[in-house]
């Protein structure tokens, strides 16, 4: 995905973690590619592979490069995409963007989960953002080690903090590889999570309307 004009990198804070690494304002240290390559090589040795054979010689470097892209949300401020706003005085109805595709990694097994997001908000005083920025917001938080419940809440909280709408609703529906590739091997099962804020948490009828527009209860496939 091409970098947006609203992209803002995470900023270092001067705070260090228990390992002596400086943290950014998202709570993460910088990626250590050399260390990551070494870890991948050790992983290949640990599972009984030969990391020096032809097919695996470049694998540690490839994994390091891929990881920097796949987990890029650790080093950006996703909610910054919402700071480019517009005034639309007549915008006092629900704004809904649904079927936003996303991919993330479960932090428990470091296996991917993928699905779609629906983002709904009710503008306050006609304050809106570009529709594509909602997709950028979802992708930014998804490109981290995550659990779906936290990802859903982070998107909703960012909407409330940056847009200050009357309310927000976020619904994620995803298939988790940790359930489909291993363990129970429950192919086709979907996990649905929901986070409501403001009037969309308090007004049951408005929430029902928002959920209907967002396609709640509809299969993402």
C-alpha positions in Angstrom: 0.0 0.0 0.0 1.4 3.4 -1.0 2.3 5.7 1.9 -0.3 8.3 2.5 0.3 12.1 2.8 -1.2 11.8 6.3 1.3 9.1 7.4 3.1 10.1 10.6 5.9 8.0 12.0 6.0 7.1 15.7 8.3 9.4 17.7 11.0 8.2 20.1 10.2 9.1 23.7 13.5 8.8 25.5 11.9 6.1 27.7 13.7 2.7 27.8 12.3 -0.7 28.4 13.6 -3.5 30.6 16.0 -4.5 27.8 17.5 -1.0 27.5 15.8 -0.2 24.2 14.3 3.2 23.6 10.6 3.1 23.0 8.5 5.2 20.6 5.2 6.8 21.5 3.3 3.6 20.5 5.2 1.6 23.1 7.6 -0.2 20.7 11.4 -0.3 20.1 12.9 0.0 16.7 13.3 -3.2 14.7 16.7 -4.9 14.9 17.1 -6.6 11.5 20.4 -8.2 12.4 19.0 -9.8 15.5 15.9 -10.9 13.6 17.9 -12.6 10.9 19.9 -14.4 13.6 16.7 -15.5 15.3 15.2 -16.9 12.1 18.4 -18.8 11.4 18.2 -20.2 15.0 14.6 -21.1 14.4 15.5 -23.1 11.2 18.2 -24.9 13.2 15.8 -25.6 16.1 13.3 -27.3 13.8 15.9 -29.5 12.3 16.5 -27.7 9.0 19.7 -26.8 7.4 19.8 -22.9 7.1 22.7 -23.1 4.7 21.0 -25.2 2.0 20.1 -23.5 -1.2 16.5 -22.8 -0.6 17.0 -21.3 2.9 20.2 -19.3 2.5 18.3 -16.0 1.9 15.4 -16.9 4.1 16.5 -15.0 7.3 17.0 -11.8 5.3 13.7 -12.2 3.5 11.8 -12.8 6.7 13.4 -9.6 8.2 12.4 -7.5 5.3 8.9 -9.0 5.2 8.5 -8.5 9.0 9.3 -4.8 8.7 6.5 -4.4 6.2 3.9 -6.7 7.8 4.4 -5.2 11.3 4.9 -1.6 10.0 2.1 -0.3 12.3 4.4 -0.6 15.3 6.4 2.3 14.0 3.7 4.7 12.9 0.9 6.6 14.6 -2.3 5.2 12.9 -4.7 7.8 14.3 -2.7 10.6 12.6 -4.6 9.7 9.4 -7.7 11.2 11.0 -6.2 14.6 11.5 -6.9 15.8 8.0 -10.5 16.8 8.5 -13.2 18.7 6.7 -16.2 20.8 7.7 -19.5 19.7 6.2 -22.3 21.5 8.1 -25.0 19.2 6.7 -23.3 16.0 7.7 -25.3 15.0 10.7 -26.1 11.4 9.6 -24.2 8.2 10.1 -21.0 7.7 8.1 -20.4 4.0 7.3 -17.5 2.4 5.5 -17.7 -1.4 5.5 -15.8 -4.4 4.0 -12.4 -2.8 4.7 -10.0 -5.7 4.2 -7.3 -6.2 6.8 -4.6 -8.7 7.8 -2.9 -8.9 11.1 -0.9 -11.3 13.3 -2.2 -13.0 16.4 0.3 -12.3 19.2 -0.2 -15.8 20.7 1.0 -17.9 17.8 2.3 -15.2 15.4 0.0 -16.6 12.8 -2.1 -14.4 10.5 -5.8 -13.5 10.9 -7.6 -11.7 8.1 -11.0 -10.4 7.5 -13.0 -7.2 7.1 -13.8 -4.1 9.2 -16.8 -1.9 9.3 -16.3 1.6 10.7 -19.2 3.8 11.6 -19.3 7.3 13.2 -21.9 10.0 13.7 -20.2 13.4 13.0 -20.4 16.2 15.5 -20.8 19.8 14.1 -20.2 18.4 10.6 -16.6 17.3 11.3 -15.6 14.5 9.0 -12.5 12.9 7.5 -11.7 11.4 4.1 -13.2 7.9 3.7 -9.8 6.4 2.7 -8.4 7.5 6.0 -10.6 5.1 7.8 -9.0 2.3 5.8 -5.6 3.7 6.7 -6.5 3.7 10.3 -7.6 0.1 10.3 -4.4 -1.0 8.4 -2.1 0.9 10.8 -3.4 -0.8 13.9 -3.7 -4.2 12.1 -0.1 -4.2 11.1 1.1 -5.1 14.6 1.0 -8.2 16.8 -2.6 -8.1 17.9 -5.6 -9.8 19.4 -8.8 -9.0 17.6 -10.5 -7.6 20.6 -7.8 -5.0 21.2 -7.6 -4.1 17.6 -11.3 -3.3 17.5 -11.1 -1.1 20.6 -8.1 0.8 19.3 -9.8 1.8 16.1 -12.9 2.9 18.0 -10.9 4.9 20.5 -8.9 6.6 17.8 -12.1 7.8 16.1 -13.4 9.3 19.3 -10.1 10.9 20.2 -9.3 12.5 16.8 -12.7 13.2 15.2 -14.7 13.8 18.4 -17.9 12.4 16.9 -21.1 11.9 18.7 -20.4 8.2 18.6 -18.5 5.4 16.9 -19.0 1.7 16.1 -16.4 -0.7 14.8 -17.1 -4.3 13.8 -14.4 -6.7 12.8 -15.0 -10.2 11.3 -12.0 -12.4 10.7 -10.7 -15.9 10.2 -7.8 -16.9 12.4 -5.1 -19.2 11.2 -4.4 -20.4 14.7 -7.9 -22.0 14.5 -7.8 -23.1 10.9 -4.3 -24.4 10.4 -3.7 -26.0 13.8 -5.5 -27.3 16.9 -9.2 -27.6 16.2 -8.6 -26.8 12.5 -12.0 -25.1 12.3 -11.9 -24.0 8.7 -14.4 -21.3 7.8 -15.1 -20.2 11.4 -15.3 -16.4 11.9 -14.6 -14.3 14.9 -16.7 -11.2 15.2 -15.8 -8.3 17.6 -17.5 -5.1 18.2 -16.7 -1.8 20.0 -19.2 1.0 20.5 -18.5 4.4 21.9 -20.6 7.5 22.7 -24.2 7.6 21.5 -23.7 4.4 19.5 -23.1 2.7 22.8 -25.9 4.4 24.7 -28.7 4.6 22.1 -29.9 1.1 21.4 -32.0 2.0 18.4 -29.2 4.1 16.8 -26.8 1.3 17.4 -29.2 -1.2 15.8 -29.4 1.0 12.7 -25.6 1.4 12.6 -25.1 -2.4 12.9 -27.6 -3.0 10.1 -25.8 -0.5 7.8 -22.5 -2.0 8.7 -23.7 -5.4 7.6 -23.5 -7.0 11.1 -24.6 -10.7 10.9 -23.6 -10.9 7.2 -20.9 -13.3 6.3 -17.7 -11.6 5.1 -17.3 -14.2 2.3 
